[in-house]
Amino acid sequence: MTAILRRQSWATMSAAEKEALCRRGLDDIFDAGLRDSIGALIEDVRLRGDQAVCDALARFDGITLAPHQLRVPAEEIANAQVDPALENAIVDAISHLRAFNEQLLERASDWQMEIENGLTAGEKITPISSVGLFVPSGKASYPSVAYQLGVPAVVAGVKNICLVVPPVPGGNGEVDPAVLVVCRLLGITNVFRINGPAGIAALGFGTETIPKVRKVVGPGSPAVTLAQVEMQRHGLATMMLLGPTESLVLADHTAHVGRLASDLLIEAEHGTDSSVVFVTNSEALIDAVEEELQI
C-alpha cells in the first residue's frame, strides 16, 4: 500500500526545506516568463477580439471553435443533465447560499445620518452593473465554484452576469454539464466556452461576442490569476488573488479522524498544484488519518 501523506518533521527539516514549504507557489504565480506570455495574450485579445480568443482556445486547449460557437446556446443549457443525486445536492447548496446571501444583503442596507443641520452622510448599497464569473475546468468538475460565485451576484441583483468556463479537456467544445445545470437553476444565460486567461481579457475588453463587464471574480491557475492582475491595468475590477489552493489544518488527538480526512481531500481534489498541509503533534493521529484516506 502506497502512503498518501508525505510526512515531514519540522524539528528535523533544514532551513532550506522550511523555506521551500512556506514559499510554495509564489514563484509560479509571479514567474516573469508567464507574466510576459499573459501580457501578450491580453494584448492580442484587445486587438483581435473573438478571433484571438478562438486562437487561444486552439493553442492552449486543443479545441477548434469559430467565434459564433463561443456562446453556449440556450438549448445546451436547458438540456444539460447530471445524475439526479448530484442535481439535488446542487439545488440544496444553492438554497443554503441564497438564504445566507439574502441575510448579508439585509444587513448591508442603506443608512444615513444628519451630522449637523443640513449635512447628511451615509451609505447607499447598490449592485454593480455587470460581473464576469470564471469557473475553472480541466482538473475536475466545479459546479461548486459556479454557484458560490453565481448566487451572490443573483441575490445582489446584478443585471448583467456572464459566466466563462473552459471546455471539457479532450472534447469538441462541450462544457461541463454540472456547471450548465447551475446556470439553468440561477437563470444565467450569458455563458461562454473560453480558455481561462483569454476569457478574463475578453470580459475586460469586450469582443464581438462577449460582453464587457465591470468586475471579474473566480479562482484559477497561476495563468488565470496573472490575467486578472494584468487586466487591472485596463480598469477591470478583480478580487483577491486566487491561485493554486493552499490549506493548513491544525489538529491534535481529539480531532474526528473522518472529518479531518474529508477536510484534507476537499482541498487536495483541486489538483496536483494544490498544497494541503496537516500539522499535528500526534503520530497516532497521522496513522489514523492515513488509514482513513486509504479507504
C-alpha positions in Angstrom: 0.0 0.0 0.0 1.4 3.4 -1.1 1.3 6.1 1.6 -0.8 9.1 0.7 0.6 11.5 3.3 4.1 12.8 2.8 5.5 13.1 6.4 7.9 15.8 7.4 9.1 16.6 10.9 9.6 20.4 11.4 12.2 19.7 14.1 14.4 17.8 11.7 13.8 19.9 8.5 16.6 22.0 7.2 16.3 25.8 6.8 16.0 25.4 3.0 13.2 22.8 3.4 11.3 25.1 5.7 11.7 28.0 3.3 10.5 25.9 0.4 7.4 24.7 2.3 6.4 28.3 3.3 7.0 29.9 -0.1 5.4 27.2 -2.2 3.7 28.6 -5.2 4.9 32.2 -5.2 7.5 31.8 -7.9 5.0 30.1 -10.2 2.4 32.8 -9.8 4.8 35.7 -10.4 7.1 34.0 -12.9 8.4 36.7 -15.3 8.1 34.5 -18.4 4.5 33.7 -17.6 3.7 37.3 -17.0 5.2 38.2 -20.4 3.1 35.5 -22.1 -0.1 36.5 -20.4 0.6 40.2 -21.3 1.0 39.2 -25.0 -2.2 37.2 -24.9 -4.1 40.1 -23.3 -2.9 42.5 -26.0 -3.9 40.0 -28.7 -7.4 39.8 -27.3 -7.6 43.6 -27.1 -6.6 43.9 -30.8 -8.3 40.9 -32.4 -11.2 40.1 -30.2 -13.1 36.9 -30.9 -10.5 35.5 -33.3 -7.8 35.9 -30.7 -10.0 34.1 -28.1 -10.5 31.2 -30.6 -6.8 31.0 -31.4 -6.0 30.8 -27.6 -8.5 28.0 -27.2 -6.9 26.1 -30.1 -3.4 26.7 -28.9 -3.8 26.0 -25.1 -6.8 23.7 -25.0 -6.5 21.9 -28.4 -10.1 22.8 -29.2 -11.0 24.5 -32.5 -14.1 26.7 -32.5 -15.4 29.5 -34.7 -16.4 32.8 -33.0 -20.1 32.0 -33.3 -19.5 28.8 -31.2 -18.1 30.6 -28.2 -21.5 31.3 -26.7 -23.3 28.3 -25.1 -26.8 28.3 -26.7 -29.9 28.3 -24.6 -30.8 24.8 -25.8 -27.5 23.4 -24.5 -28.1 24.9 -21.1 -31.7 23.7 -21.0 -30.8 20.2 -22.0 -27.8 19.7 -19.6 -28.2 16.7 -17.4 -26.4 15.2 -14.4 -27.1 12.4 -12.0 -30.3 13.2 -10.1 -28.4 12.9 -6.8 -25.9 15.5 -7.9 -28.6 17.8 -9.1 -30.4 17.5 -5.8 -27.1 18.3 -4.0 -26.7 21.4 -6.2 -30.2 22.6 -5.5 -29.7 22.2 -1.8 -26.4 24.1 -1.9 -27.9 26.9 -3.9 -30.8 27.1 -1.4 -28.3 27.4 1.5 -26.2 30.0 -0.3 -29.2 32.0 -1.3 -30.5 32.2 2.3 -27.1 33.2 3.6 -26.6 35.9 1.0 -30.1 37.3 1.5 -29.2 37.8 5.1 -25.9 39.5 4.2 -27.8 41.8 1.8 -30.3 42.7 4.5 -27.5 43.6 6.9 -25.9 45.8 4.3 -28.9 48.0 3.8 -28.8 51.8 3.1 -28.4 54.1 6.1 -27.9 57.8 6.7 -27.5 60.3 9.5 -27.6 64.0 9.8 -24.2 65.1 11.1 -25.3 68.7 11.6 -28.2 70.7 10.4 -28.3 70.4 6.6 -25.4 68.0 6.4 -26.3 64.3 5.8 -23.9 61.4 5.4 -24.4 57.7 4.9 -24.1 54.7 2.6 -26.3 53.6 -0.3 -25.8 49.9 -1.3 -26.4 49.1 -5.0 -25.4 46.2 -7.2 -22.6 46.7 -9.7 -23.8 46.9 -13.3 -22.1 43.7 -14.6 -19.9 40.9 -13.5 -18.0 38.1 -15.1 -17.7 34.7 -13.3 -14.8 32.5 -14.2 -15.3 28.8 -13.4 -12.2 26.6 -13.9 -12.3 23.3 -15.7 -9.7 20.6 -16.7 -8.8 19.1 -13.5 -12.3 18.2 -12.3 -15.9 19.3 -12.3 -16.5 22.5 -10.4 -20.3 23.3 -10.1 -19.5 24.4 -6.6 -17.5 27.4 -7.9 -20.3 28.3 -10.3 -22.9 28.5 -7.6 -20.6 30.1 -5.0 -19.9 32.9 -7.5 -23.4 33.0 -9.1 -25.7 33.0 -6.1 -24.2 36.2 -4.5 -24.5 38.0 -7.9 -28.1 36.9 -8.4 -29.1 37.8 -4.9 -27.4 41.2 -5.1 -29.4 42.0 -8.2 -26.6 42.3 -10.8 -28.4 42.8 -14.1 -25.7 41.5 -16.5 -24.0 38.3 -15.4 -21.6 36.5 -17.7 -20.1 33.1 -16.9 -16.9 31.9 -18.6 -15.8 28.2 -18.4 -13.1 26.4 -20.5 -14.5 23.4 -22.4 -14.1 19.9 -21.1 -10.5 18.7 -22.0 -10.2 16.3 -24.9 -13.7 17.1 -26.2 -15.1 19.0 -29.1 -16.0 22.1 -27.1 -18.7 20.8 -24.8 -19.0 22.4 -21.4 -19.2 20.5 -18.0 -23.0 19.8 -17.7 -22.9 20.3 -14.0 -21.9 23.9 -14.5 -24.7 24.4 -17.0 -27.2 22.9 -14.6 -26.1 25.6 -12.1 -26.6 28.3 -14.8 -30.1 27.0 -15.6 -31.1 27.0 -11.9 -29.8 30.5 -11.4 -31.1 31.9 -14.7 -27.6 32.8 -16.0 -27.9 32.8 -19.8 -24.7 34.5 -20.9 -22.3 31.5 -20.8 -19.2 31.2 -22.9 -16.7 28.4 -23.5 -13.3 30.1 -23.5 -9.7 29.5 -22.4 -9.1 31.0 -18.9 -6.7 33.9 -19.4 -8.2 34.8 -22.8 -11.6 34.7 -21.2 -10.6 37.1 -18.5 -9.2 39.5 -21.1 -12.4 39.2 -23.3 -14.6 40.0 -20.3 -12.4 43.0 -19.5 -12.3 44.5 -23.0 -15.5 43.1 -24.6 -15.4 41.4 -28.0 -17.8 41.0 -30.9 -19.4 38.1 -29.0 -18.5 38.5 -25.3 -19.9 41.5 -23.3 -17.6 43.8 -21.4 -18.1 43.6 -17.6 -17.2 45.8 -14.7 -15.7 43.1 -12.5 -14.4 39.6 -12.8 -14.3 37.0 -10.0 -13.3 33.4 -9.8 -10.3 31.1 -8.9 -7.9 29.5 -11.4 -4.4 28.6 -12.4 -1.4 30.9 -12.0 -2.1 32.0 -15.6 -5.7 33.0 -14.8 -4.5 34.8 -11.6 -1.9 36.7 -13.6 -4.5 37.6 -16.2 -6.7 39.1 -13.6 -3.8 41.1 -12.1 -2.7 42.4 -15.6 -6.3 43.3 -16.5 -6.4 45.7 -13.5 -4.2 47.9 -15.6 -7.0 48.2 -18.1 -9.6 49.2 -15.5 -11.1 45.8 -14.8 -12.0 45.3 -11.1 -11.0 41.9 -9.7 -10.9 40.2 -6.4 -8.1 38.9 -4.2 -5.5 36.6 -5.8 -6.9 33.1 -6.0 -4.2 30.9 -7.4 -3.5 27.2 -6.5 -5.3 26.1 -3.4 -3.3 26.3 -0.1 -4.8 25.0 3.1 -3.4 24.3 6.6 -5.2 22.0 9.0 -4.1 22.0 12.7 -5.3 19.1 14.8 -4.5 17.2 18.0 -5.5 13.8 19.3 -9.1 15.0 20.0 -9.9 15.5 16.3 -12.5 13.5 14.5 -10.5 11.3 12.0 -13.2 11.1 9.4 -13.9 14.8 9.3 -10.2 15.6 9.3 -9.6 13.3 6.3 -12.5 14.9 4.5 -11.2 18.4 5.1 -7.8 17.3 3.5 -9.5 15.7 0.5 -11.8 18.6 -0.2 -8.8 20.8 -0.9 -6.5 18.2 -2.4 -9.0 17.5 -5.2 -8.3 20.9 -6.7 -5.2 19.5 -8.4 -1.6 18.5 -8.1 -0.5 22.1 -7.7 -2.6 22.5 -4.5 -0.9 22.5 -1.2 -2.6 20.7 1.7 -0.7 20.8 4.9 -1.7 18.8 8.0 0.1 19.8 11.2 -0.2 17.7 14.4 1.9 16.6 17.4 0.3 13.2 17.4 1.9 10.3 15.4 -1.1 8.2 16.2 -3.4 10.7 14.6 -1.3 10.8 11.4 -1.5 7.0 11.2 -5.3 7.1 11.7 -5.8 9.8 9.0 -3.5 7.8 6.6 -5.7 4.8 7.1 -8.9 6.8 6.6 -7.6 8.3 3.4 -6.8 4.8 2.0 -10.5 3.8 2.2 
